[in-house]
Amino acid sequence: MTSINHLSSISLPHRRPPLRSGWFLIATVWLAGCIGYSLGPTNGTYPGSRTIQIGSVSNGTDEPRLGDTVNHALRAQVNTDGTFRLASRDDADIVITTALRKFVRNPLTFQRNDIIATRDYDIVLTAHVTAIERSSGKTLLDREVTGRTTIRSNPDLSSAERQSTPLLAENLARNIISLLSEGSW
């Protein structure tokens, strides 16, 4: 019995549970990975500090009403992105003009038993976009921008294209506004 009492009086050094130090290590690594991340515009401007006017979108393609759909998508993307405030009059800092140039339907995949019949199409819309700073007349953006979406072929291909038009316009608008908000002008 004396040997048992003797062992109970020995104090062992206090050790932290390994689980607690593991969580500390995970939290440290996670926070270190977020150091370079920043919210908002990456070009040094404050969100909403500049206004943008979406000019009319000219449609040089054979697709009817595509210009109106792209115009609506551009306005929605400006509001979603938050880098710019949408201006409807002549008091905007930046004016965007867009000219739709090409609407192309590329075969993407083919039917399993018939290699001639297309199953999916890649729809590509190309637009020439110009963004001009109103106060200085400086051209901020002057280039071709593309948007794309995929559609499944069905017996009524024109109906499938018409239903995919908002997605195509949204992708194009996202690419345009992204170029402006991340630009280094």
C-alpha positions as CSV (number, residue, x, y, z in Angstrom):
1,M,0.0,0.0,0.0
2,T,2.8,2.4,0.7
3,S,4.0,2.2,-2.9
4,I,0.6,3.2,-4.2
5,N,0.5,6.2,-1.9
6,H,3.9,7.1,-2.9
7,L,3.0,7.2,-6.6
8,S,-0.1,9.3,-6.1
9,S,2.0,12.1,-4.5
10,I,4.2,12.4,-7.5
11,S,3.1,15.4,-9.7
12,L,3.4,15.0,-13.4
13,P,4.1,18.0,-15.6
14,H,1.0,19.6,-17.0
15,R,0.6,19.0,-20.7
16,R,-1.9,20.6,-23.1
17,P,-4.2,18.3,-24.9
18,P,-2.9,17.8,-28.4
19,L,-6.4,18.6,-29.8
20,R,-6.2,22.3,-28.6
21,S,-2.8,22.9,-30.1
22,G,-3.9,21.3,-33.4
23,W,-6.9,23.8,-33.7
24,F,-4.5,26.7,-33.1
25,L,-2.3,25.5,-35.9
26,I,-5.2,25.1,-38.3
27,A,-6.5,28.6,-37.4
28,T,-3.1,30.1,-37.9
29,V,-2.6,28.6,-41.4
30,W,-6.2,29.5,-42.4
31,L,-5.7,33.2,-41.4
32,A,-2.3,33.3,-43.1
33,G,-4.0,32.2,-46.3
34,C,-6.5,35.1,-46.2
35,I,-3.9,37.8,-45.8
36,G,-3.8,38.7,-49.6
37,Y,-7.6,38.6,-50.0
38,S,-9.4,41.9,-50.3
39,L,-13.0,42.8,-50.7
40,G,-14.3,45.2,-53.4
41,P,-12.5,46.6,-56.4
42,T,-8.9,45.6,-56.9
43,N,-7.9,48.7,-58.9
44,G,-7.6,51.0,-55.8
45,T,-10.9,52.8,-56.1
46,Y,-13.6,52.7,-53.4
47,P,-16.8,50.7,-54.2
48,G,-19.5,53.0,-55.6
49,S,-17.2,56.0,-55.8
50,R,-17.5,56.2,-59.6
51,T,-20.7,56.2,-61.7
52,I,-21.1,54.4,-65.0
53,Q,-23.6,55.0,-67.8
54,I,-24.6,52.1,-70.0
55,G,-25.1,53.4,-73.5
56,S,-27.3,51.7,-76.1
57,V,-26.2,48.4,-77.4
58,S,-26.1,48.1,-81.1
59,N,-26.9,44.7,-82.5
60,G,-24.9,43.7,-85.6
61,T,-26.0,40.1,-85.4
62,D,-29.0,38.3,-87.0
63,E,-30.5,37.5,-83.5
64,P,-33.5,39.8,-82.8
65,R,-33.7,41.7,-79.5
66,L,-30.2,40.6,-78.4
67,G,-29.1,44.2,-77.8
68,D,-31.9,44.8,-75.3
69,T,-31.1,41.7,-73.4
70,V,-27.4,42.6,-73.2
71,N,-28.3,46.1,-72.1
72,H,-30.5,44.8,-69.3
73,A,-27.8,42.3,-68.3
74,L,-25.1,45.0,-68.2
75,R,-27.3,47.2,-65.9
76,A,-28.0,44.2,-63.6
77,Q,-24.3,43.3,-63.5
78,V,-23.3,46.9,-62.5
79,N,-25.7,46.7,-59.6
80,T,-24.5,43.2,-58.6
81,D,-20.8,44.0,-58.8
82,G,-21.0,47.1,-56.6
83,T,-17.8,48.7,-58.0
84,F,-19.7,51.4,-59.8
85,R,-23.0,53.2,-59.3
86,L,-25.4,53.1,-62.3
87,A,-26.0,56.6,-63.8
88,S,-28.8,57.2,-66.2
89,R,-28.1,60.7,-67.3
90,D,-25.1,62.6,-68.7
91,D,-23.5,63.0,-65.2
92,A,-21.6,59.6,-65.3
93,D,-17.9,59.3,-64.8
94,I,-17.6,56.5,-67.4
95,V,-19.7,55.8,-70.5
96,I,-19.8,52.3,-72.0
97,T,-20.8,51.7,-75.6
98,T,-21.3,48.1,-76.9
99,A,-21.6,46.8,-80.4
100,L,-22.6,43.2,-80.8
101,R,-20.5,41.7,-83.6
102,K,-20.9,37.9,-83.8
103,F,-23.3,35.3,-82.7
104,V,-21.8,31.9,-83.3
105,R,-23.2,28.4,-82.6
106,N,-20.4,25.8,-82.5
107,P,-21.1,22.1,-82.2
108,L,-19.8,20.8,-78.9
109,T,-20.8,17.2,-78.5
110,F,-22.5,14.7,-80.9
111,Q,-25.1,12.0,-80.5
112,R,-23.8,8.7,-79.4
113,N,-25.1,6.7,-82.4
114,D,-24.9,9.4,-85.0
115,I,-21.7,11.4,-85.2
116,I,-23.3,13.9,-87.6
117,A,-26.2,15.0,-85.3
118,T,-25.1,17.6,-82.8
119,R,-26.2,17.0,-79.2
120,D,-24.8,20.2,-77.5
121,Y,-23.9,23.6,-78.9
122,D,-21.5,26.2,-77.5
123,I,-23.1,29.6,-78.2
124,V,-20.5,32.5,-78.3
125,L,-21.4,36.2,-78.5
126,T,-18.7,38.6,-79.4
127,A,-19.0,42.4,-78.7
128,H,-16.8,45.3,-79.2
129,V,-16.8,47.4,-76.0
130,T,-15.6,50.9,-75.5
131,A,-15.5,52.6,-72.1
132,I,-14.6,56.3,-72.0
133,E,-13.9,58.5,-69.0
134,R,-16.2,61.5,-69.5
135,S,-14.1,64.2,-67.8
136,S,-10.8,63.5,-69.6
137,G,-11.9,61.7,-72.7
138,K,-9.5,58.9,-71.9
139,T,-10.3,55.5,-73.3
140,L,-10.4,53.0,-70.5
141,L,-11.4,49.9,-72.4
142,D,-11.5,49.3,-76.2
143,R,-11.5,45.7,-77.1
144,E,-13.5,42.6,-78.1
145,V,-15.2,40.7,-75.2
146,T,-16.9,37.4,-75.5
147,G,-19.6,35.6,-73.6
148,R,-20.6,32.0,-73.9
149,T,-23.1,29.4,-72.8
150,T,-24.0,25.8,-73.7
151,I,-27.4,24.6,-74.9
152,R,-28.8,21.1,-75.5
153,S,-30.0,20.5,-79.0
154,N,-33.7,19.6,-79.2
155,P,-36.1,19.4,-82.2
156,D,-36.8,23.2,-81.8
157,L,-33.3,24.6,-81.8
158,S,-34.4,28.2,-82.1
159,S,-36.5,27.9,-79.0
160,A,-33.5,26.5,-77.1
161,E,-31.3,29.5,-78.3
162,R,-34.0,32.0,-77.3
163,Q,-34.2,30.5,-73.8
164,S,-30.4,30.6,-73.4
165,T,-30.1,34.2,-74.5
166,P,-30.4,35.7,-71.0
167,L,-27.6,33.4,-69.7
168,L,-25.4,34.4,-72.7
169,A,-26.0,38.1,-72.1
170,E,-25.3,37.7,-68.4
171,N,-22.0,36.0,-69.1
172,L,-21.0,38.7,-71.5
173,A,-22.0,41.4,-69.0
174,R,-20.0,39.8,-66.2
175,N,-16.9,39.7,-68.4
176,I,-17.3,43.4,-69.4
177,I,-17.9,44.7,-65.9
178,S,-15.1,42.5,-64.6
179,L,-12.6,44.0,-67.0
180,L,-13.7,47.5,-65.9
181,S,-13.7,46.9,-62.2
182,E,-10.4,45.1,-62.2
183,G,-8.7,47.4,-64.6
184,S,-5.6,49.4,-63.7
185,W,-6.6,52.7,-65.2
